[in-house]
């Protein structure tokens, strides 16, 4: 059983809020979420899963189901959702999840006390293909002001904004969201990637979207800058695309093991050494905003490889990617790795939904 005391930390936070004295100071939804993440970090790091309530290894679209829930008896603390396709006015996202279902499940997880994060894989506005179409290196340039696709992208941003503004409870409370656009930008597999636009163009892209959504009154968005596993960060390289301290609250990294275990451990450790120091200096939080090992060929990978690395750093959460039929990154009761995930769950410093509500 988990034994870490959370009540004292909660009382301290409430006392600090009560002692503020200035009743006119009201924190935004994003600021309140940041405070909560900081508080929870004192307890451990949260477990997350992409598309958790939509489908799993052997099921899909059944209300109330979750592979994580079926494996350990609790929901993940963090659930991830994606808006790819909303820009086209589609009814379903790029993974065939209805946006109406995303809307309802996201609010439901917030109401049960969970944390939600949103990514966006928009289609290529220049070619009409998907986000992975890197056949033209002028896409970002084309959607910036004076570009040929700028007007189209304005419409796309409007559709994103409209959906985000709809994410409210019945009482009208806007759900606080970790918003993670333009991720893995240091790679070149998305049209906003390293070799597809200049540093200046990337900053223009980031600022254009952020300024638009801020202008729409979306103060509930906590912005996450999330490059891919690198293994060779230094301050000069990292700062080239970093949007700036005034534009980022959380620094994430997407870190999958695609090659050898040795390479993964070395690269992730090196990156987290850098990112944790950078975040401390700049007043930011860090997280593994995507991670995993496709189809988990090593049934002990979570507790033997991933957890010992995470234990060394002030990580807010780790988000395993989705489970879908022949490609899965999270647990399921029928998998050999289920026992290892239960060990992960039982650890005092891994937080699931019930843990973050105590």
N, C-alpha and C positions, 0 to 999 in steps of 0.2 A: 504493500500500500504506500501511497505517497504521503510524506510527512512534513513537507516544507510549509511553514506558516506564511499565509498571505494576508491574514486579517490585519496584522500590525502595519504592514506597508500601506494597506488601503486606508487605515485610520490616519496615518501620517499625511497621505495625499489629501484627504478630506479636511484635515486641520489646516494644511497649507492653503487650500482653496478658501476656507472660511476666514482665514486671517488676512486675506488680501486687502480688505478695507475699502477698496474702490469698487462700488457696486456697478459703476458704469462700464467696467472692463469685462467684456464677455468674449471668451475665447471662441475662435471658429471651430467648426467640426474637425478640420485637419489638425489644429493645435490640440484639441482634446484627445484626438487619436494618438498624436505623438506623445502626449503625457502618459496615456495608458500603456503604450508600447514601452516607454522607459520604465514604468512601474513593473510591468510584467517581466522585463528583462532581468530584474533583480531576483526573480524566481527561477528563471531558466529560459529556454527557447521553445517557441511554439512549433508544433507539427502542422504542416499544410498539405493540401492535395488539390490539384487542378481538376475541375469538372466533377468534383466528388459526388454531387447528388443527382447527376444525370444518367450515368451509365457506369458499368463495371466490367469485370472480366466475363461474367456469365449472365448479365442482365442489362436492360436499358429502359429508361423513361418511367420506372416504377417509383411512385411517390414515397418518400420516407426512407429509401434505400441508400446505402453507402457501403463500399467495400471496406473502408476504414472502420465504420461502425460495426459491420459484420465480423471484423477481425478482432477488435479490442473492446467492443461494447460502448464506444464513445465516438463522437464526431471529431474530425480534426479541428484545431483551434482556428486555422486559417483556411479559407476556400478561395480558389482562383477561378476567374471567369474571363472570357475573351469576347471582344466586340467586333472581330473581323467580319465584315459583311454589312454592318450597320450603316456604313457609309454609302452603300448601294441602295439602301432602302429595302434590303432583303428581310424576309420574315424569320430566317434562321441564320446562325453565324456560320463561319467556315467549317465548323465541325458538326453542322446540322442540328445544333441546339436552338430551339425557338427562342427568340429574344424575350418573348412573354414569359417563358420558363426561367430564363436567366434573371429577369426582373423579380419574379416571385421567390425564387430560391435564394437570391442574394439578400433580399429583405428578410426572409425567414431566418437565415443564418445570423444576420445582425440582431434580430429580435431574440434569438436564443443566446445571445451574448458573444457571438463569434466575430472574427475579423475577416474582412473581405478585401480582395485585391483584383484589379482589372488590368488586363493587357489589351493591346489593339494591334492586329495584323491587317492593316488596310490593303486593299488591292492596289496594284500598280496603276496610278492614275494616267500614266502616259501610254501604256500598252494595253491596259484592260485586263491583264493577267493577274496572277496572285502575288502575294507579298514576296515570294521567293523568286520572282522574275527579275533577274539582274542583267538583262540583255541590253539595257540602255543606261549609261552612266549620267544622264542628265535629268533624271526623274525629280530629285529634290530641287534642283535649279528651276524646273518647270513649274513647280507649285508655289515657289516663293513670289512675293510681289513683283509684278511685271512679267512673270512667267506665263507660258501658254496655257498651263493647267491651273492657274491660281484661282480663277473663278470657280472651277469645278471643285477644287479642294476646300474652298470656303463653304460650299454646300455640304461637303463631307463633314467638316468640323461642326456645322450646324446640327447635323443629324446625330453626331456623337453627343453634343451638348444637350440636345433634346432628350436623349435616352438617359443621360446621367442625371438630368434634373428630375426625371420621373422616379428616381430611386429614393422614395420617401415612405415612411410609415403612414399608417392611417391617421396618425396625429399630426402629420405634416413635418416630421423630423427627417432631415436629409441624412441618409446613411453615410458615415465617414468611410472613405475608400482610399486604399493605397493604389494610386494610379501609376502605371508602369509602361509608358509609351516608348517607342524607338529603342527597344532593348537589343542587346547583343550587337550594338552598333560598331564594335571593334572588329567584328567579323565582316564578311562580304557576301552573305547568303540572303540578306534582305536588301530591298532597293534603297534603304537609308544607311547601308553599311559603309565600312571604312574606305573601300576603293570605289564607292559609287557617288561620293560627294566630298567636298572639301570640309575642313573643320569649320570654316565660316558658314558654309551652307548648312551644316548640321546644326550649328547654333541657331541659325535663322529658322530652321524647321522646328526645333524644340520651342523657341521663344514664340513663334507664331501660334502654335497650338496652345501653349500655356497662357499666353496673353488673351487669346480668344476665350478660353474656358473661364479664366479669372474674370474677364469682362462680363461673362454671363452670370456672374454671382456664385460660381461653384467653389465656395470657400471650404467645402468638405473634402477636397481632394488633397491627399498627402502625396507629393510627387516623389517617385523613386527613379533614380538613374541606375540602370542595370546593364552594364557591359557583360561580355562573355568571359569565361575562364581564360586567363591569359598566361600566367606563369612568369611574366617578365615586366610587371608594372614598375614604373618609377614615377616620381612626381611630374617630371616634364612631360612624359608621354600621357599620363592620366589626365593632366590638366588641359590638354589640347582639345578634348571634346567635353570635358566636364562643364555642365551648364552654368555653374556658379552657386555659391552658398545661398544666395537669395532665391534660387530657383529649385533647390533640392533639399529634401528632409531626410530621405533614406537612400543609402548607397547599397545597391544590391549587386549580386553576381549570379549569373546563370552558369551552373557548374555540373556537367554530366561526365561520367566516366565512359568515354568512347574507346579509349586505348587501354594500355596496361594499368594495373593498379598502382605500380610504382610511379608512373608519370602523373596519374591523377593526384595521388597524395602529395607529390612534390609540387605540382602546379598550384593546387588549392591552398596548401600551407603557405607557399610563397605569396600568393595573392592576398590571403587573409592577414598575413603579417603586415602587408602594405596597407590594405583597406582599413583594418582596425586602427592603425596608427593615424591614417589620414582622417578617418571619421572622428576620432577623439580630438584631433587638432582643430577640426572644422565644426565641431558640435553636431555631428550627424549620427544616425544609427546605421547598422549594417544588417544584411540578411542574405541568405541564399534564396534568391527570388525564383529560381527554378533549379532543380537538381534531380539526380537519380542515375540509375543504371538499367538500361533497357532490358526488360524481361528478367532482370535480376538473376543472372546465371550463377551467382555466388549467394547461397541462401543465408549467409552470415554477414553480408556486405554492410547492412545498416549499423550493426553494433561493432563490427570488427574494423571497418574502414571509415565510414562516414562519421559516426558519433565521436570517436576519439579526436578527430580534427575539430569538429564543432565545439567540443568541450573546452577547447583552449582559447576561444574567442567570444566576445560579447555579441553574439548573434541574436537578433530578434526572432527570426523564424526561418524555417526551411520549407520549401514548397516542392513536393514531389510532383512530377508531371502526371498526366492522366492515365487511367486504366481503360484500354479499349481493345477488346478481343485479342488480336495477335500482337499488339504493341502496348505494353503496360510498364509502369514505373513504380506503382504503389503496391500495397499488400492486398491480398484476398484470402479468405479462409482456405481455399483449395491449393494455394501455392506452398512450395517447400519453405519459402521465406517467412511464412506467417508466424512461426514461433519466434523468429528473430525480431520481427516487428513488435510482437507482444513484449519482448524484453526491452525494446526501445520505449514502448509505452509505459512500462513499469518503472523506468528510471525516474528518479526524483526531479531531474532538471529538464525533462521533456514534457511539454504542456499540451494537453488536448482541451477540448471544449469545457469539460467540467472543471479542469484545473484553473482556467482563467476566469472562472465565475465564482470561485471560493473567496 
